[in-house]
Amino acid sequence: QVQLVESGGGLVQAGGSLRLSCAASGRAFSGRTMGWFRQAPGREREFVARISWRGSSTYYADSVKGRFTISRDNAKNTVYLQMNSLKPEDTAVYYCATHSTMADNAYDYWGQGTQVTVSS
């Protein structure tokens, strides 16, 4: 069974930091570009960041650029999202996902999500 499990969410004050983790099965992780998405109440799911298999290529949404850092540890089948200088508008459920090999903007597998709440 393919699984991606996010952890590390919680409540933090504006300006604070959190590090999210996503532990994935081999099929959902090995050789694959991984991404982070988020969905705020009443909003559509939006792209946050992605990282290539070897970590040499990263890409961020403009809204998080300079504040968030995506990384991965392939020996642990884990992808991370370090979130600094958090803002209330970062409040959302954060999901990790496995990038599709068939479509540039598609993702094959998704985790259950972890809640991030940033208080003002």
C-alpha positions in Angstrom: 0.0 0.0 0.0 1.3 3.4 -1.0 1.4 5.8 2.0 2.6 9.4 2.7 2.3 10.5 6.3 2.8 14.2 7.2 3.7 15.3 10.7 5.0 18.4 12.5 2.1 20.7 12.2 0.8 22.7 15.2 0.0 26.2 16.5 2.6 28.9 16.3 2.7 32.7 16.7 3.3 34.9 13.7 7.0 35.2 13.0 7.7 31.7 14.4 8.9 28.5 12.7 7.8 24.9 12.1 9.3 22.0 10.3 7.0 19.6 8.6 8.0 16.0 7.7 6.5 13.6 5.2 7.4 9.9 5.5 6.7 8.0 2.3 6.8 4.5 1.0 9.4 3.6 -1.6 6.9 3.5 -4.5 5.7 7.0 -3.6 9.2 8.4 -3.0 12.1 6.7 -4.8 13.3 8.5 -7.9 10.4 11.0 -7.7 10.0 14.7 -7.4 8.1 15.5 -4.2 5.9 18.5 -3.5 4.1 20.3 -0.7 0.6 21.8 -1.0 -1.7 23.6 1.3 -5.4 24.3 1.6 -6.9 27.0 3.7 -10.5 27.2 4.8 -12.7 28.1 1.9 -9.8 28.1 -0.5 -8.6 25.7 -3.2 -5.5 23.6 -2.7 -2.4 25.5 -3.8 1.1 24.6 -4.6 3.8 25.5 -2.1 7.1 23.9 -3.1 8.7 20.9 -4.9 12.1 19.2 -4.9 13.7 16.9 -7.4 14.9 13.4 -6.6 18.5 14.4 -5.9 17.5 17.7 -4.4 19.4 19.8 -7.0 16.2 21.5 -8.2 13.7 23.3 -6.0 10.8 25.6 -6.8 8.6 27.7 -4.6 5.4 29.6 -4.8 6.0 33.3 -4.7 4.0 33.5 -1.4 6.5 31.4 0.5 9.8 32.2 -1.4 12.5 33.2 1.0 10.7 31.9 4.0 10.2 28.2 3.4 12.8 25.6 2.5 12.0 22.2 1.0 14.6 19.4 1.5 14.7 15.6 1.5 16.6 12.7 3.1 16.4 9.8 0.6 17.9 7.3 3.0 14.9 8.0 5.3 12.3 8.3 2.5 11.4 11.6 4.0 10.7 15.1 2.6 10.8 18.2 4.8 9.3 21.7 4.7 11.1 24.2 7.0 8.8 27.2 7.5 10.2 30.4 8.9 8.7 33.8 9.5 5.2 32.4 9.5 2.3 34.6 8.8 -1.4 34.1 9.7 -2.1 33.7 6.0 0.0 30.5 6.1 -2.7 28.8 8.2 -3.8 25.8 6.3 -3.7 22.0 6.1 -0.4 21.0 4.5 -0.1 18.0 2.3 2.9 16.2 0.7 2.5 14.6 -2.6 4.4 12.5 -5.2 4.9 14.2 -8.6 3.5 12.3 -11.6 5.7 10.8 -14.2 3.0 11.3 -16.8 2.0 14.9 -16.5 4.1 18.0 -15.6 1.5 19.5 -13.2 0.0 16.3 -11.8 0.6 14.4 -8.6 0.0 10.7 -8.1 -0.2 10.2 -4.3 -1.2 12.4 -1.4 -0.8 12.3 2.3 -3.6 12.9 4.9 -2.4 16.4 5.7 -1.2 18.2 8.9 -2.7 21.3 10.3 -0.6 24.5 10.6 -2.2 27.4 12.5 -0.4 30.7 12.8 -1.9 33.2 15.3 -1.6 36.9 15.0 
